[in-house]
Amino acid sequence: MKNISDVIHDKEEQIVRVRAEVEALRIAAPLLDDENRPNGEAKLLRPQPIPPK
């Protein structure tokens, strides 16, 4: 059986990784959407802060 502190630590590391992935997707999504826009206009999305829990 795992120690509860180890489980919490692992989950916190997972949260950090997922937040980084979400931020990367927020940056990449408008770039990918740019291919479908006339005149090469890009719609930039402002990242919304994710409050820590």
Secondary structure, 3 states (H helix, E strand, C coil): CCCHHHHHHHHHHHHHHHHHHHHHHHHHHHHHHHHHCHHHCCCCCCCCCCCCC
